[in-house]
């Protein structure tokens, strides 16, 4: 009898824990889907003027429209496109009409075009503010001599180019015909909570089946 009680207790607690994890992932799924809808709405919203003092918490993904001068200085961020083409994102200073200098992610060029001269000067930019969450302790350090970065580190790029730590990712620009814009999207934001929920509920089902089996095997045997 004690064995049955022990198995029932362990089985019940394990099942409850696995079910709780599955339910938590369903809740996380709802939260993530709501977040993605909010981000997508912000990305697609009508562009506004560049905020005077952008704040990441409230301005991330905000659509903006800016006119000014694209300067010749560049930083090249190593990039691989969705079609597996390797190349670089071109980051340049943008001198706005009101005298501010901010970072502009002009878009993508193939590796063979890294050292080509690109159009500069007057431009009207429509894009989105972004504070990229890229790189970790495994990310290589920037190669200053060859001008290659491996993540869009806003603070680092701003220091190198002498701009505000503000990045606009262009989705269209009047001056660029030799750079392919790489607009901000939600494609890179992972949403695996449904798969996680299915995994936890599947484990709960297996756990329940195993518990039932062991309880059946441990039941008292009738004599005769």
Secondary structure, DSSP 8 states (H G I E B T S, - for coil): -HHHHHHHHHHHHHHHHHHHHHHHHHHHHHHHHHHHHHHHHHHHS--B---TT--HHHHTT-EEEEEEEE-S--EEEEEE-TT--EEEEEEEEEEETTS-EEEEEEEEEEGGGTTS----EEEEEEEEE-------TTS---BTTTTBBSS--HHHHHHHHT--S-EEEEEEESS-SSSB-----STTS---HHHHHHHHHHHHHHHHHHHHHHHHHTS-----
